[in-house]
Amino acid sequence: MIALGFEGSANKIGVGVVTLDGTILSNPRHTYITPPGQGFLPRETAHHHLQHVLPLVKEALETAQITLKDVSCLCYTKGPGMGAPLQISAVVVRVLSKLWKIPIVGVNHCVAHIEMGRVVTGADDPVVLYVSGGNTQVIAYSEGRYRIFGETIDIAIGNCLDRFARVLMLSNDPSPGYNIEQEISLAKKGEKFIDIPYVVKGMDVSFSGILSYIESEAEQKLKNNECTPADLCYSLQIYELVKVLLCADAKEATTH
């Protein structure tokens, strides 16, 4: 079985060809990049996806060296994600299904991330720390379904990092989180750590307070030359604060 999959839940549109055993035959994608200091809005993101999705379909089939006769099903992200960008993949898949007479399989975005991890690692029954731009959850499979043992009660850690990158006017190319890490490599020379408060509520976590605090500290400390942007990135990034917070939560979930 070979599936042609469409993913467009956020600012990246991708079309991939994968076999039943998880072998990836092709995976072309294109990312909507906004200017530094700006996020991506649903309407503009959807317009970007509309421009690139069909060329990506052609590229995916050519790279995988297959024809339409080889495709068993069309898969697409049905959610969760941004409404307008999600609609592009959904509409394109429905049209192609009608034209090519190929069945459709809707995929839950979160479950797909977990299942990909299982394929790559070979894990049979893992406790999953699911961290992305829009999700921060500790998940495990129990009694026939995936269950959430703990999650953020406000914003996701990816969203926290993205929004902080806008404060420092870091580039969105290729991604805010990547460029925060590049700033960290500069800060490693001095490793000036700014103490940041964090919140753990049982199995749940909170990041909005962390973001608000470091945003306010950024403006004041940078103005007074008390630190550099790299120092702020170093203090916020997962290597120091967030990694400890989330891994502790995941470790607690393994006891259940």
Buried (B, 14 or more C-beta within 10 A) or exposed (E): EBBBBBBBBBBBBBBBBBEEEEEEBBBBBBBBBBEBEEBBBBEEBBBBBBEBBEEBBEBBBEBBEBEEEBBBBBBBBBBEBBEBBBBBBBEBBEEBBEEEEBEBEEBBBBEBBBBEBBBEEEEEEBBBBBBBBBBBBBBBBEEEEBEBBBBBBBBBBBBBBBBBBBBBEBBBEEBBBBBBBEBBEBBEEEEBEBEBEBBBEEBBBBBBEBBEBBBEBBEEBBEEEEBBBBBBBBBBBBEBBBEEBBEEBBEBBEEE
